[in-house]
Amino acid sequence: MNIDEYIKFDDINKKFTIPSGRYSYSDVVRVSVLNEKAKYKGKGVPFTAILPSGPLPSGILQDPYLFVGVKIVLKDGTILAIYVSKEKTMVNTNQYIQDRKVAEKIKEVMKMCVKFKDEYLEVDGKRYLYSDILKCSIQNEDANFKGKTKPFTHTILGGTTFMAGAVEPMMYVGIKLTLRDGSVIPIYVSNEKVLFNSDKYLSDLKVAESILSKIKERVG
């Protein structure tokens, strides 16, 4: 998925640009994906009035319309907003689900940029020392084996799987981290299986390349 229309990262100068301006990675203290009530958008501090990501409480009359966005809090207390939804939507609609995926991807890349200040890389809530990473690479995991075997045991190159002569195989783009103790840690960029060289594949690959470059910068 392409996030360039919402945010641009400048890894050389450690800054990011959104419609409201240009900001430093080092000034970010918190990033979250939220649903802002549609009727409050643009009328005050962003994300003051929010709706849950799940179904609304039964028996309570509420305006169900919202805008999906990313809330960024800076060190000085400033709250920045990146609105992914182009128009108001509702929970669990196709548009809402797609907007949340884009917002989560922005959050993921943003947190990768910010945490390069420290010595740890966080993956799925677990921390790993950069010094423990032996090697890292972008891999295409065969969708038929994701979650069923050791990560990236069954990979696909150039649209051709190693395991069989499958035609048009589906895959998940990710980053394979191999630690010094032999452990393999996966970072899956694709939120859903993609077809080789499709628009979604190329977009996920671009995000994976950006994340990989940041990891290699710290690993050396």
FIDOBA-513474 format. One record per residue (C-alpha): residue number from 0; residue in three letters; x, y, z. Coordinates in steps of 0.5 Angstrom, whole numbers, plus 500, padded with zeros to 3 digits. Each point is the difference from the previous one (the first is absolute). Layout:
// FIDOBA-513474
+-----+---------+------+-------+-----+
! num ! residuo ! east ! north !  up !
+-----+---------+------+-------+-----+
! NUM !     Ala !    X !     Y !   Z !
...
+-----+---------+------+-------+-----+
//
This chain:
// FIDOBA-513474
+-----+---------+------+-------+-----+
! num ! residuo ! east ! north !  up !
+-----+---------+------+-------+-----+
!   0 !     Met !  500 !   500 ! 500 !
!   1 !     Asn !  502 !   507 ! 498 !
!   2 !     Ile !  501 !   505 ! 506 !
!   3 !     Asp !  504 !   505 ! 497 !
!   4 !     Glu !  493 !   504 ! 498 !
!   5 !     Tyr !  500 !   501 ! 508 !
!   6 !     Ile !  507 !   501 ! 503 !
!   7 !     Lys !  507 !   500 ! 497 !
!   8 !     Phe !  506 !   498 ! 504 !
!   9 !     Asp !  507 !   503 ! 499 !
!  10 !     Asp !  504 !   495 ! 503 !
!  11 !     Ile !  507 !   504 ! 498 !
!  12 !     Asn !  497 !   506 ! 504 !
!  13 !     Lys !  496 !   496 ! 505 !
!  14 !     Lys !  494 !   504 ! 499 !
!  15 !     Phe !  493 !   498 ! 497 !
!  16 !     Thr !  495 !   505 ! 496 !
!  17 !     Ile !  492 !   500 ! 501 !
!  18 !     Pro !  495 !   505 ! 497 !
!  19 !     Ser !  501 !   504 ! 507 !
!  20 !     Gly !  508 !   501 ! 499 !
!  21 !     Arg !  506 !   497 ! 501 !
!  22 !     Tyr !  503 !   496 ! 507 !
!  23 !     Ser !  506 !   497 ! 503 !
!  24 !     Tyr !  499 !   492 ! 501 !
!  25 !     Ser !  504 !   502 ! 507 !
!  26 !     Asp !  494 !   504 ! 502 !
!  27 !     Val !  495 !   495 ! 500 !
!  28 !     Val !  498 !   496 ! 506 !
!  29 !     Arg !  493 !   497 ! 498 !
!  30 !     Val !  497 !   497 ! 494 !
!  31 !     Ser !  493 !   497 ! 500 !
!  32 !     Val !  494 !   498 ! 495 !
!  33 !     Leu !  493 !   503 ! 502 !
!  34 !     Asn !  493 !   501 ! 498 !
!  35 !     Glu !  498 !   508 ! 500 !
!  36 !     Lys !  493 !   501 ! 501 !
!  37 !     Ala !  498 !   503 ! 493 !
!  38 !     Lys !  496 !   506 ! 503 !
!  39 !     Tyr !  506 !   502 ! 504 !
!  40 !     Lys !  506 !   500 ! 494 !
!  41 !     Gly !  503 !   507 ! 499 !
!  42 !     Lys !  496 !   503 ! 506 !
!  43 !     Gly !  506 !   499 ! 506 !
!  44 !     Val !  506 !   496 ! 502 !
!  45 !     Pro !  500 !   494 ! 496 !
!  46 !     Phe !  497 !   494 ! 502 !
!  47 !     Thr !  497 !   503 ! 507 !
!  48 !     Ala !  494 !   496 ! 498 !
!  49 !     Ile !  501 !   493 ! 497 !
!  50 !     Leu !  496 !   494 ! 499 !
!  51 !     Pro !  502 !   493 ! 502 !
!  52 !     Ser !  503 !   495 ! 494 !
!  53 !     Gly !  494 !   495 ! 502 !
!  54 !     Pro !  493 !   500 ! 500 !
!  55 !     Leu !  497 !   506 ! 503 !
!  56 !     Pro !  496 !   498 ! 507 !
!  57 !     Ser !  493 !   497 ! 499 !
!  58 !     Gly !  495 !   505 ! 502 !
!  59 !     Ile !  504 !   506 ! 500 !
!  60 !     Leu !  498 !   505 ! 494 !
!  61 !     Gln !  506 !   503 ! 497 !
!  62 !     Asp !  502 !   503 ! 494 !
!  63 !     Pro !  504 !   494 ! 497 !
!  64 !     Tyr !  504 !   504 ! 494 !
!  65 !     Leu !  507 !   501 ! 501 !
!  66 !     Phe !  507 !   501 ! 497 !
!  67 !     Val !  506 !   496 ! 501 !
!  68 !     Gly !  506 !   503 ! 501 !
!  69 !     Val !  507 !   500 ! 504 !
!  70 !     Lys !  501 !   504 ! 506 !
!  71 !     Ile !  507 !   502 ! 501 !
!  72 !     Val !  502 !   503 ! 507 !
!  73 !     Leu !  507 !   504 ! 500 !
!  74 !     Lys !  504 !   502 ! 506 !
!  75 !     Asp !  497 !   507 ! 501 !
!  76 !     Gly !  493 !   497 ! 500 !
!  77 !     Thr !  498 !   502 ! 493 !
!  78 !     Ile !  495 !   495 ! 497 !
!  79 !     Leu !  501 !   499 ! 493 !
!  80 !     Ala !  495 !   496 ! 495 !
!  81 !     Ile !  500 !   496 ! 494 !
!  82 !     Tyr !  493 !   499 ! 497 !
!  83 !     Val !  500 !   494 ! 496 !
!  84 !     Ser !  493 !   500 ! 499 !
!  85 !     Lys !  498 !   504 ! 494 !
!  86 !     Glu !  493 !   500 ! 502 !
!  87 !     Lys !  496 !   498 ! 506 !
!  88 !     Thr !  499 !   493 ! 501 !
!  89 !     Met !  497 !   495 ! 505 !
!  90 !     Val !  503 !   494 ! 504 !
!  91 !     Asn !  501 !   493 ! 496 !
!  92 !     Thr !  498 !   503 ! 493 !
!  93 !     Asn !  505 !   498 ! 495 !
!  94 !     Gln !  503 !   508 ! 499 !
!  95 !     Tyr !  501 !   500 ! 508 !
!  96 !     Ile !  504 !   493 ! 500 !
!  97 !     Gln !  504 !   503 ! 494 !
!  98 !     Asp !  501 !   506 ! 504 !
!  99 !     Arg !  502 !   497 ! 506 !
! 100 !     Lys !  505 !   496 ! 496 !
! 101 !     Val !  504 !   506 ! 497 !
! 102 !     Ala !  500 !   503 ! 507 !
! 103 !     Glu !  503 !   494 ! 503 !
! 104 !     Lys !  505 !   500 ! 495 !
! 105 !     Ile !  502 !   507 ! 501 !
! 106 !     Lys !  500 !   499 ! 508 !
! 107 !     Glu !  505 !   494 ! 499 !
! 108 !     Val !  505 !   504 ! 495 !
! 109 !     Met !  499 !   506 ! 505 !
! 110 !     Lys !  502 !   496 ! 506 !
! 111 !     Met !  506 !   497 ! 496 !
! 112 !     Cys !  503 !   506 ! 499 !
! 113 !     Val !  499 !   503 ! 507 !
! 114 !     Lys !  503 !   494 ! 503 !
! 115 !     Phe !  506 !   501 ! 497 !
! 116 !     Lys !  502 !   504 ! 506 !
! 117 !     Asp !  501 !   494 ! 504 !
! 118 !     Glu !  503 !   493 ! 500 !
! 119 !     Tyr !  494 !   496 ! 499 !
! 120 !     Leu !  496 !   498 ! 494 !
! 121 !     Glu !  493 !   498 ! 502 !
! 122 !     Val !  496 !   495 ! 497 !
! 123 !     Asp !  493 !   498 ! 502 !
! 124 !     Gly !  501 !   503 ! 507 !
! 125 !     Lys !  507 !   496 ! 501 !
! 126 !     Arg !  506 !   504 ! 500 !
! 127 !     Tyr !  507 !   497 ! 497 !
! 128 !     Leu !  507 !   504 ! 500 !
! 129 !     Tyr !  502 !   502 ! 494 !
! 130 !     Ser !  507 !   497 ! 502 !
! 131 !     Asp !  497 !   493 ! 500 !
! 132 !     Ile !  498 !   501 ! 492 !
! 133 !     Leu !  504 !   496 ! 496 !
! 134 !     Lys !  497 !   501 ! 493 !
! 135 !     Cys !  494 !   503 ! 497 !
! 136 !     Ser !  496 !   499 ! 493 !
! 137 !     Ile !  494 !   501 ! 497 !
! 138 !     Gln !  496 !   494 ! 498 !
! 139 !     Asn !  494 !   498 ! 497 !
! 140 !     Glu !  497 !   494 ! 504 !
! 141 !     Asp !  495 !   495 ! 496 !
! 142 !     Ala !  493 !   502 ! 503 !
! 143 !     Asn !  498 !   492 ! 500 !
! 144 !     Phe !  506 !   500 ! 506 !
! 145 !     Lys !  499 !   506 ! 504 !
! 146 !     Gly !  499 !   499 ! 507 !
! 147 !     Lys !  501 !   492 ! 499 !
! 148 !     Thr !  507 !   499 ! 500 !
! 149 !     Lys !  506 !   504 ! 502 !
! 150 !     Pro !  500 !   507 ! 497 !
! 151 !     Phe !  503 !   501 ! 493 !
! 152 !     Thr !  501 !   492 ! 499 !
! 153 !     His !  496 !   500 ! 494 !
! 154 !     Thr !  502 !   506 ! 496 !
! 155 !     Ile !  498 !   503 ! 493 !
! 156 !     Leu !  505 !   503 ! 495 !
! 157 !     Gly !  498 !   504 ! 494 !
! 158 !     Gly !  493 !   497 ! 500 !
! 159 !     Thr !  503 !   492 ! 501 !
! 160 !     Thr !  499 !   496 ! 506 !
! 161 !     Phe !  506 !   496 ! 502 !
! 162 !     Met !  496 !   494 ! 502 !
! 163 !     Ala !  495 !   499 ! 494 !
! 164 !     Gly !  499 !   503 ! 493 !
! 165 !     Ala !  494 !   504 ! 502 !
! 166 !     Val !  497 !   505 ! 495 !
! 167 !     Glu !  499 !   507 ! 503 !
! 168 !     Pro !  501 !   498 ! 507 !
! 169 !     Met !  498 !   505 ! 506 !
! 170 !     Met !  504 !   502 ! 505 !
! 171 !     Tyr !  502 !   505 ! 506 !
! 172 !     Val !  505 !   505 ! 499 !
! 173 !     Gly !  505 !   500 ! 507 !
! 174 !     Ile !  506 !   501 ! 503 !
! 175 !     Lys !  504 !   494 ! 503 !
! 176 !     Leu !  504 !   502 ! 506 !
! 177 !     Thr !  505 !   494 ! 502 !
! 178 !     Leu !  503 !   501 ! 507 !
! 179 !     Arg !  507 !   498 ! 502 !
! 180 !     Asp !  497 !   494 ! 504 !
! 181 !     Gly !  497 !   498 ! 493 !
! 182 !     Ser !  493 !   502 ! 502 !
! 183 !     Val !  496 !   503 ! 494 !
! 184 !     Ile !  495 !   506 ! 501 !
! 185 !     Pro !  495 !   502 ! 495 !
! 186 !     Ile !  498 !   507 ! 498 !
! 187 !     Tyr !  494 !   499 ! 496 !
! 188 !     Val !  498 !   506 ! 495 !
! 189 !     Ser !  495 !   497 ! 496 !
! 190 !     Asn !  493 !   500 ! 504 !
! 191 !     Glu !  497 !   496 ! 495 !
! 192 !     Lys !  503 !   495 ! 495 !
! 193 !     Val !  502 !   503 ! 494 !
! 194 !     Leu !  502 !   498 ! 493 !
! 195 !     Phe !  507 !   501 ! 497 !
! 196 !     Asn !  501 !   507 ! 496 !
! 197 !     Ser !  493 !   502 ! 502 !
! 198 !     Asp !  499 !   507 ! 502 !
! 199 !     Lys !  499 !   498 ! 507 !
! 200 !     Tyr !  506 !   496 ! 500 !
! 201 !     Leu !  504 !   506 ! 497 !
! 202 !     Ser !  498 !   504 ! 506 !
! 203 !     Asp !  501 !   495 ! 505 !
! 204 !     Leu !  507 !   499 ! 497 !
! 205 !     Lys !  501 !   508 ! 501 !
! 206 !     Val !  498 !   500 ! 507 !
! 207 !     Ala !  505 !   494 ! 502 !
! 208 !     Glu !  506 !   503 ! 496 !
! 209 !     Ser !  499 !   506 ! 504 !
! 210 !     Ile !  500 !   496 ! 507 !
! 211 !     Leu !  505 !   496 ! 498 !
! 212 !     Ser !  505 !   506 ! 499 !
! 213 !     Lys !  498 !   502 ! 506 !
! 214 !     Ile !  502 !   494 ! 504 !
! 215 !     Lys !  507 !   499 ! 496 !
! 216 !     Glu !  501 !   507 ! 502 !
! 217 !     Arg !  500 !   498 ! 507 !
! 218 !     Val !  503 !   493 ! 499 !
! 219 !     Gly !  506 !   502 ! 496 !
+-----+---------+------+-------+-----+
//
